[in-house]
């Protein structure tokens, strides 16, 4: 597949930035249903304007900038976020570095210098609760009030509820922390996933008849420790499997590790980068009194994971190719 999703950064020359685009602006952590409503509004506006639509987002996440020593459970790192945005139909993304200078930029200056002068936008879509600029003074209502003077169109999307619960990145983090994978999947419009490189472990799974691909997740990952039904992507290939995320209390109670066993797979995955999508929560992490009860439980976990995956045959994140 040829990448057609352009990424524009602070260092991108002005001559390479398309003019007249419509932008969807937000942090887009997780690219959940609320974000997708903003993106859909931008795409529809771009269709009417006969132009293209792009995302405007910020890295690092502003919360990480303002609280650098507080662990932040991000649903998507920058690369994962861009891959999800690339799967929505957007033509690209403007990734603005969130640093001291940008944090100190007033909302009015941000609108004038960044959106109008540098990007030359013809329209913008935002969520009802998106704020920007120094002191978070910038708001949807400010954009709406400035629109006639600037000659741009503004679309403000309301909140989205599922079963009377607002969809938000915070709500998804909480669901994952509680092992509520199905709830997180509904809010994300697809399963939550991580991407990581397979590393060498202690080969404990191989001795038990369950050789695993081990992936170290960020220390800030707030996913509940336990056993999950997963679907794994290696490029365009897809594999079903069962995974354990936790400290392995039966063995060493060490640092949290994701250990993925792929069903019906033989081969060497060391050093490869895998996408692991979490389809269902099977059970919490447990400590066993011996190897035999552990193996019996792993057999049962595998059977339950196969059943969960059979009920979700198409479940995998909608990812695009980033140029």
N, C-alpha and C positions, 0 to 999 in steps of 0.2 A: 504494500500500500504506500503511495506517495504522500508524504506529509503535506498538508495544505492548511495547517493551523499555525499561523504566524505568532511569534512571541516578541513583543516590543518591550524594551527595557529603557531605563533612564539614559543609557549610552547609545540608544538607537538614533542615527542621524535623522533630522527632521524630514529630509527628502524621501526617506523610506517609510514614513508614516502616512497611511492613506487618509485623505481628508473627507469630511462629510459623513463619517460613519455614525452609527448609533451604538451607544455603549450600555452595557449592564454593569452597574458598579456595586461592589460589595467585597467582603472578605472571603465569602464562598467556602468556608471550612466545611467539607463534606459534600458540597453541591447537593443539598437536600431539596425537598419539594418546594419550600419557600424560595430558595435560590432559583430553582428551575422555573417558577412562575415569573420571576424578574427577567430571566433569560428569554423565556417565551415572549414576554411583552416586548423586549428589545428586538427579537427576531421579527415579530409582527410589524413593529414600527419601521424597521429597516426595509421590510417588504413593501410597505406603503410608500416609503421614501425612495424606493428603487436604489438601495445602497446595501452595504454589508453591516453586520453587527459584530461587536467584539466585547469581551469582558474587560473591566478595569478592576484590578485587585492589588493587594499589598503584601509584601514580604520583607521581613518576617511579619508574622501576625502582630498587629499593634499591641495586643495583650502581652506578648512576649517581650516587646520593646519596653513597655512601661513597668513590667514586673519580671526582669531578667532572671531573678533567682527563685522564682516560683515556678515549679514544673507545670507545663501546660499540655494537657492531653489534647493534641490535635487529631481530628478525624482524618485529615489528609495533609501530608507534607506538600511542599510546593509542586513537586513532580506529579504526584497523584492527583492533586487538584487540577493541574493543567490537562492531564489526560482525561479527566472527567469532563472538564469544560470543552475539550476537543470533541467529545462524543455527543455534544448537545446541538451541533449545527452552527455554532459560532465560527466566524472566520479567523479568530485569533484572540489573544489576550494581551493587555497592557499590564505588565508587572511593575508596579512602582515600589521602589525601595523605601521601606518605612524606617527612617532614621531621625536623628535629632532635628535636622532641617525641615523634614516633611512634617514632623510632629508639631513644629512651631509655626507652620504656615497657616495663615488665617483661612477661614472657609471662603471668603470672597476672593482672596488671592489664588486659592486652589482652583476655584471655578474659572477665573479669568485666565490665569497663566497655563494651567495644566489642561483643563477641558476645552477651553475655547481657542487659546493661542496655539498650544503645542499639538493637541489632538484634532482641533477643528471639528468637533462633533456637531451633528445635526439634531441629535436627540439623546435622551438618557432615561434609563429605567432603574429604579431603586426599590428596595423594600421599605415598608412603612417605618421601620425602626433603625434605618441606617443613618449614622452620623459621621461627620468628617470634619477636618480642620482643627485648629488649635482650640483646646477646651471642648471639643466635640460640638461646636456651635453650629456647624453645617448640618442641615436637616432636609428632609424631603420638602417641607414647607418653604424653606429658603430657595430651593431649586425652582419650585413652582412659582414663587413670587418674582424670581429673576428671569424666568423663561421668556416673557414677552420682550424685555429689553435686549436679551441675548439672541433672540431669534431661534430658539431651540424648543423642541417638544419634550415634555417631561411626563413620565408615567410612574405613578407610585402604586406599588402592589400591596394589598392588605395582607394581614397574617393568614396563614393556612392552618386549619385545625384538623386533627384526626381524633374522632371520638371526643370532641370538645377539649382536646389538649393541643395547645399551640405547638407547631413544628418549629424546632430551633436546634442549633448545633449543641446547645447546652442540654436540651432534652435527650438528644441522641447519645451524648456522652454518658448521661445518667443511665439510659437504657442499657448501654454496653457494660457499664460498671455493675449492673445488676444481672447481666447475662440475658437480658431481654432482646435477643437477636431479632426475632420476628418483628417486634415493635420498631427497632432501629431500621430494619429493612423497609418497612412501610414509610417511615419518614424520609428515608434516603432515596426512595424509588428504585431500590436495588440493594444488594447486600453490601455491607461494609467490608472493606478489604485493606490489606496491607501489602507492601512490596518489600522484599528483602533478599539478601544474598544467603545462600545455603552455606553454613559453616560446619566445621568438624566438631563433633560432640564426643561423648564418652562411649559411644557405640552400645549403650545399654539396650536400646530398642532392638538392635540386631540380635542380641543374645536372647531376647524374649520372643523372637519371631516377628517383630514389628519394626523393621528398619525405618528410621525417620529422617526427614530433611529438617535440619535445625536452623532456625532463623532467630536472631537476636532483635527484639523489638525495642524501641526507645524506652528509656527508664520512666518516662512520663506516661507511657501507655496505661490507660485506666481500665482496660478490658478485664472483666471478671476472670479469675483463675478457674479453669475447668476444662471439660472435654467438649469439642465442637465437631459437627459435621461441616466439612469444608469442600469448596471446589477450587482447584488450583489451576492457574494459567501459566504456561511456559510459552511465550510468544502467542501464536494462534492455537496452540494445543490446550486441551482441557482435560483435567483428571479429577476424579472423585477421591475423597479421602476423609480421614478422621484426624483430629489434631488435639494436642494437649498444650495448654498455655498455663504455666505456673512454675513452681519451685521444686517439683519432684520430691515430695515429703517422704516417700518410701525409700528414697536413696540418699539424697544429700541436702535437700531443702536449700538449694543454692539460689543464684540469681534467676529471675524469671526468664523462661525460654519458651519459644514456640516450637513444638516438635510435631511434624506433619507426616503421617503415614499415608502413602498413596495406594489406593486399591489397584490390584491388577497391573502393577508397574514394576519393571525391572530396568535398572540403569543407574548411572552415576550422576548425581545432581550437584556435587560439590562445586562451589564457585559460581553456580548459575543463579540468576535472579528470577524469583517466582512471585506471582500475584496469588495471594491466598484470600479467598472470599469466605466469610463466615455465614453459613446457611442456617444452622440450628444449634442451640445449646443442648447438650446431652445431659451433663451432670456437673456437679462441683468437683473440685480437686479433692482427693481422699488419700489417706495414708493406709497402706495395707500391711498385714503382719507377715507376709511372705510372698514369694514369687508366684506360686500357684494361684492364690486368690486374685492376684493382680492380673495374671494372664486370662483367667476366666472373665474378669471384669472387662478387660480389653476386647475380648471376643464379643461380649455383649454390647460394648460401646460401638464396635464396628458394625454390628447388625443394625443397631438403632440409627447409626449414621447413614448406612446404605438406604434404609427406609426413608429417612428425611430427605436425602438427595433424590430419591426416586420420585418424591412428591414435588420436587422443585427442579425439574429437568433443565429449564432454561436460565436458572438463576445465576447471573454473573454481572459484574458492573459493566455499564455501557462506556467503554473506553475508546478514545480516539488516538490518532497519531499526532504527536507534537513535532512541529518543524524546528 
